[in-house]
Amino acid sequence: MTAHKTTSQRGKRGTGRRLRFSAAAAYRHLREADPVVGALIDEHGPYQPRPSGDPYAELVRSVMYQQLAGAAAAAILGRLNALHGDSERIPTAKELLSTSDALFRGAGVSRQKTSYLRDLAEHVMEGRLKFDEIEQLSDEEVIERLTAVKGVGEWTAHMFLMFQLGRPDVLPVGDLGVRNGMKAAYRLRKPVTPERATKIGAQWAPYRSVGSWYMWQVVSTKPPG
């Protein structure tokens, strides 16, 4: 799954909130560790993403936008929201669980997406996924909690960590946009495998999220945040 195919809906959602790490320290480290990324910082300017204020809503959006063009997903999500009184407000977990199959279908939500949304709502209602506690968890624990939800894979968990929780050291090697950016930035002849991407990104730690974002800029894909 790639950022430019599934996450353009986020645009600049969450901008204006403070980064949870020092951008200056990230730039300093990346310039010293990797001149290629240092040049990209100069070319593309500051790291833009900021953490979201509503992790639950962003996760619902992530599920809804999977495998759909942005405009189509936005229309479906708007209809789903409107079922609960406001086309701009994401339904609560309780509201999602109370939505019938017929209503989901009428809004244009597929049977598979319906099952994903219900499973997410059940995790929230049963306390298996607590968004008010998730920021205290390690990256690995967040991934474990999120991927226990149907329809939420490692890629979605990585995007959530980077762009909703503002974690600085995430390397989404499963993202084709990041790997294509590496191929272009380092002028490599062969496609970059996840294994090669791991090695390239190792030098960026503890700011691999920032390095990854600049890889998206290289190939002009639109990352989340």
KOLZA-336733 format. One record per residue: residue in one letter; x, y, z of N, C-alpha, C in turn. Coordinates in steps of 0.05 Angstrom, whole numbers, plus 32768, in hexadecimal, padded with zeros to 4 digits. Each point is the difference from the previous one (the first is absolute). Layout:
// residues N
aXYZXYZXYZ
...
This chain:
// residues 225
m80117FE880007FEF80188000801280198000
t7FF980147FF1801080177FFE7FF38019800A
a8010801380097FF58018800B7FF080107FEB
h800A80017FE77FF280117FED7FE67FF47FF6
k7FFC7FE680047FE77FF47FF87FEA80028015
t8008800180197FEC7FFC80157FFE80168015
t801180147FFF8001801280177FFE801D7FF8
s7FFA80067FE77FFF801C7FF87FE9800F800E
q7FED7FF1800B7FEA800E800D800880108018
r80177FF9800C8007800D8019800A801D7FFB
g800B80057FE98009801B7FFA8012800B8016
k7FF78016800C800F800C80167FF17FFE801A
r7FF07FEB80037FF17FFD801980147FFF8017
g7FFA800F801580127FFF8018801580157FFF
t8003800F7FEA8015801580007FF980158015
g8015800C800A7FFD8014801580057FF4801C
r7FFF7FE6800380087FF38019801E7FFD8001
r800B7FFF8018801D80008003800B7FE47FFB
l801880007FF4800E7FE77FFE80087FF6801C
r80027FE6800380077FF4801A801D7FF98001
f8010800B7FEE801D7FFD8001800C80197FF4
s801A80048002800D80187FF680067FFC7FE2
a7FF380117FF080067FFF7FE3801D80087FFB
a800A8014800F801C80097FFD80137FE98006
a7FFB7FF1801580117FE980067FFF7FEB7FEA
a7FE87FFC7FF57FFD7FED7FEA801180087FE8
y7FFD801A7FF8800F800A7FE9801E7FFD8005
r800980078018801C7FFF8006800B7FE47FFD
h7FF17FED800C80087FE47FFE80017FF67FE4
l7FEA80057FF17FFE7FF67FE58015800C7FED
r8006801980048015800C7FEF801B7FF38005
e80067FFA801A80197FF3800680017FE37FF8
a7FEA7FF280037FFF7FE37FFB7FFD7FFA7FE2
d7FF380117FF17FFA7FF97FE47FFE801A7FEF
p801580067FF2800080187FEF7FE980017FEC
v7FF77FE87FF77FEA7FFF7FED7FE7800C800C
v7FF97FF880187FE9800B800D8005801E8007
g8018800680088007801C80057FFA80127FE9
a80067FF77FE87FFA80107FE87FE280027FFB
l7FF27FEB80077FE280007FFC7FF380138014
i800B800380187FF5801380138003801D7FF4
d801780057FF48004801B7FF47FED80047FE9
e7FFC7FEB7FF07FEF80027FE87FE380028006
h7FF67FF180137FE37FFE80057FF6800F8019
g8013800B800F7FF7800F80177FF97FF08019
p7FF3800D80137FFB7FF3801A7FEE7FE87FFE
y80047FEE80137FEE7FE980047FE4800A8008
q7FEC7FFA7FF17FE6800C80037FEC7FF28013
p7FFF7FE680027FEB7FF3800F7FFF8007801E
r7FE88002800A7FFB8005801C7FEC7FEB800B
p80027FF880197FEE7FEC800B7FE380097FFE
s7FEF7FEC7FFD7FE380057FFF7FF58004801C
g7FE9800D80027FF38003801A7FEC7FEA8006
d7FFA7FEF7FED7FEB7FEC800480097FE57FF4
p80107FF0800E800A7FE77FF57FEA7FEC7FF8
y7FEA7FFF800F7FEB7FEE7FF87FF480077FE5
a7FFA801A7FFC7FF480097FE780147FFA7FE9
e80198004800480147FFC7FEB80027FE37FF9
l7FFD7FEE801480017FE47FFA7FE77FF77FF0
v7FE9800B80067FE87FFA7FF1800480097FE3
r800C80187FFC8005800A7FE580147FEE7FF2
s80147FF7800E80147FEE7FF37FF37FE77FF5
v7FEE7FF480107FF27FE87FF77FEE80077FE8
m7FF2801680017FEE80077FEA800E80067FE6
y8018800B8002800D80097FE780127FEA7FF4
q80027FE9800D80107FEB7FF47FF57FF77FE5
q80117FFE7FEC7FF97FF67FE67FEC80107FF1
l7FFB801980087FED80117FF2800D801B7FF8
a7FF7800B7FEA8009801A7FF87FF580148015
g800F801680047FF9801380157FE4800B7FFE
a7FF880087FE87FE5800C7FFE7FEA7FEC8006
a80047FE87FF67FEB7FEC80057FFE7FF9801E
a80177FFD800D80017FFA801C7FF380168011
a800680197FF87FF58017800F7FE280017FFD
a7FF57FFA7FE97FE380007FFC7FF37FEA8011
i800C7FE880007FF47FEA801080018007801E
l8017800A800880038007801D7FEC80168007
g7FFD80137FEF7FEC801680057FE47FF58004
r7FF97FEC7FEF7FE57FF480027FFE7FF0801A
l80157FF280077FFF7FF180197FFE80138018
n800F801580007FFE801480167FE4800B8001
a7FF580077FE97FE5800D80007FEA7FEE800C
l80057FE67FFF7FEC7FEE800C7FFD8006801E
h8015800C800B80008005801D7FFE801E8006
g7FF7800F7FEC7FF8801C8005801380157FF7
d80197FF97FF8801380157FF880147FF47FEC
s7FFF800A7FE880127FF47FEB801D80058005
e800680138013801C80068006800A7FF28019
r7FEF7FF2800E80087FF3801A80017FE27FFD
i80167FF5800880037FE37FFF7FEE7FF38015
p7FF17FEC7FF97FEF7FF3801480107FF48017
t7FF580018018800D7FF380167FFF7FE27FFD
a80107FF2801080007FE37FFF7FE47FF48006
k7FF2800C80137FE57FF780067FEE80047FE8
e800280167FF27FEF80067FE980077FEC7FE9
l80197FFA7FFC80077FED7FEB7FF47FE58005
l80017FF7801A7FF57FE680067FE17FFF7FFD
s7FF4801780037FE380017FFD7FF680037FE3
t801380037FEE7FF980047FE37FFB7FE57FF3
s7FE97FFE7FF47FF97FE67FF3800F7FFB7FE6
d80007FE77FF8800C7FF97FE67FF480107FE9
a7FE6800380017FF2800F7FEB8009801D7FFF
l8003800C80178009801C8000801D80037FF6
f80117FEE8009801C80007FF680007FFD7FE1
r7FF07FED7FF77FFF7FFB7FE37FF480187FF1
g7FEC800D800C7FF580187FF3801380177FFE
a80138001801380148016800080167FF97FEC
g80017FE87FF780157FF87FED80177FF1800D
v7FFD7FF9801980167FF2800E7FFE7FE27FF9
s80167FF57FF780017FE47FF87FFC7FEE8018
r7FF97FE77FFB7FFC7FED8015801B7FFC8010
q80167FFF7FF1801A7FFD800E800680188012
k7FFC80187FF58005801880107FEE80018018
t7FE77FF87FFC7FED7FFF8017800A7FEE8016
s800B7FE97FF9800B7FEE80148018800C800E
y8010800F7FF18018800D800C7FF780168014
l7FED80107FF87FF7801680117FF37FF5801A
r7FF17FEA7FFD7FF37FF5801780157FF38013
d80147FF47FF580157FF48011800F8016800F
l800680167FF2800D8017800D7FEE800B8016
a7FE680037FFB7FEE800A80147FFE7FED8018
e80017FE67FFB7FFF7FED8016801980018011
h801780047FF380198003800F7FFF80188013
v7FF480167FF57FFE801880117FEC7FFD8016
m7FE97FF57FFA7FEB7FFD801480077FED8016
e800F7FEB7FF980087FEC8013801A8007800F
g800C80167FFA80188009800E801A7FF37FF6
r7FFE7FF27FEA80197FF37FF6801280147FF2
l7FF480177FF7800E80157FF37FF8801A800D
k8012800B80107FF98019800F801180177FF5
f7FF480127FF2800F80157FF4800A80158014
d7FF480018017800A8013801580197FF5800D
e80067FE77FFB80187FF4800C80167FFA7FEC
i7FF980017FE680117FF57FEC801A80107FFD
e8000801A8007801880107FFD80157FF88014
q7FF87FF1801580147FF88014800D7FE57FF8
l7FF67FF47FEB800B7FE67FF7801980047FEE
s80117FEB7FFF801680017FEE7FF77FFC7FE4
d801080057FEC7FF97FFC7FE47FF77FE37FFC
e800F7FEE800A7FFA7FE37FFC7FE57FF9800D
e7FFA800B80177FE67FFB800D7FE9800C7FF0
v800480187FF57FEB800C7FF07FFB7FEF7FE7
i80157FF77FF37FFC7FEF7FE87FF17FE78008
e80077FF480167FF27FE780097FE280058005
r7FFA8017800E7FE4800680067FF080057FE6
l800C80107FEE7FF180087FE87FFC7FE97FED
t80157FEF7FFC7FFE7FEB7FEC7FEE7FE9800B
a7FF8800180197FEC7FED800A7FE480067FF5
v7FFD80177FF47FE680087FF47FFF7FF77FE3
k7FEA7FF47FF87FFE7FF77FE4800380187FED
g800F7FFC7FEB800380157FEC801680148007
v800D7FFD801780168012800780197FF07FFF
g801180057FEC80197FF17FFD80178011800A
e80187FF67FFB8018800D800A8003801C7FF3
w7FFA80017FE58003801A7FF37FEE8015800D
t7FE77FFA80057FEE8013800D800A8007801C
a800B7FED800E800B8005801B801880137FFE
h80117FFC7FEC801780127FFD7FF7801C7FFA
m7FEC80037FEE7FF5801B7FFA7FF4800D8019
f7FF37FF080107FF3800A80188016800A8013
l80157FF18003801680088012800D801A7FF7
m800580027FE5800E80177FF67FEF80198000
f7FE77FFE7FF77FF180177FFA7FE980068013
q7FF97FED80117FEB80068014800D8002801C
l80147FF18006800D80018019801A80107FFF
g800A80067FE8801780117FFE801A7FF38009
r80027FE57FFD80187FF28008801780057FEC
p80188005800A801680097FEE800F7FEA7FF2
d7FFE7FE7800980127FEB7FF67FF27FE87FF5
v7FEF80057FEC7FF17FEB7FF2800A7FFE7FE3
l80067FE87FF780097FFC7FE47FEC7FED7FF3
p7FEE800B7FF07FEC7FEF7FF3800A7FF37FE6
v80107FEB8004800C7FF37FE87FEC7FF27FEE
g7FE87FFD80097FEB7FF47FF07FF380157FED
d8008801980027FF480157FF0801080037FE6
l7FF27FFD7FEA800D80017FE6800B801C7FFA
g7FF2801580098009801B7FFC801B8005800D
v80037FF78018801A8003800E80167FF17FF1
r7FFA7FE87FF880157FF07FF28007800C7FE4
n7FEB800A7FF28006800E7FE7801080198004
g7FFA800E8016801080188006801D7FF98005
m80057FEA800E801B7FF78005800E7FFA7FE6
k7FF27FF27FEE800C7FF97FE6800980197FF1
a7FEE80148000800780197FF280158010800E
a7FFE8003801B80128011800F801D7FF57FFF
y80027FE68001801B7FF3800180097FF67FE5
r7FEF80067FEB80077FFA7FE480077FE27FFD
l7FED7FF0800B80047FE37FFE7FF37FF57FE7
r800C7FEB7FF57FF67FF57FE77FE97FED8004
k80017FF180167FEB7FEC80057FEB800A8014
p7FE87FF67FFE7FEC80078015800A7FFA801C
v7FF88010801280097FFD801C7FED7FEC800E
t800C7FEB800B7FF07FED800F7FFC800A801D
p7FED7FF5800F7FFD8008801C801A7FFB800F
e800F7FEB7FFA80197FFA800E801480167FFA
r800280087FE7801380167FF97FF8801A800C
a7FE6800580017FF58018800C80078002801E
t7FFF7FE9800D80077FFF801D801D80088003
k80127FF77FEF801C800780028005801D7FFA
i7FF3800A7FEB8003801D7FF97FF780118017
g7FE97FFA800B7FF480118015800D7FFD801B
a80107FEC8004800C7FFB801B801180188009
q800D800E7FED8011801680077FF080198009
w7FE680007FFA7FEF801780087FF77FFF801D
a80017FE8800C7FF77FFD801C800F80148012
p7FF2800C80137FE57FFC80097FEB80127FF3
y800580087FE77FED80117FF27FF87FF47FE5
r7FF97FE780007FFA7FF37FE77FE580097FF4
s7FEE800A80117FE7800B7FF5800680187FEE
v801380118009800780187FF1800D7FF87FE6
g80137FEE8001800D7FF77FE87FED7FF47FEC
s7FED7FF1800A7FEC7FF37FEF7FEF80167FF2
w7FF88014800F7FF080167FF4800E800D7FE9
y801A80048002800E800C7FEA80027FED7FE8
m7FFF7FE680057FFF7FEE7FE97FE680037FF0
w7FEA8005800E7FE780067FF2800280197FEF
q800E8014800A800380197FF180107FFC7FE6
v80137FEE800080107FFA7FE97FEF7FF87FE8
v7FED7FEF80057FEF7FF57FEA7FE5800E7FFE
s7FFE8016800F7FE880117FFF7FE67FF18006
t80027FEB80117FE87FF4800A7FF680108018
k7FE77FFD80077FF5801080157FFD7FEF8019
p8012800480137FFF7FEF80197FEA800A8012
p7FF97FF080147FEC80098014800A8018800F
g7FED800E800C800880178011800680197FF0
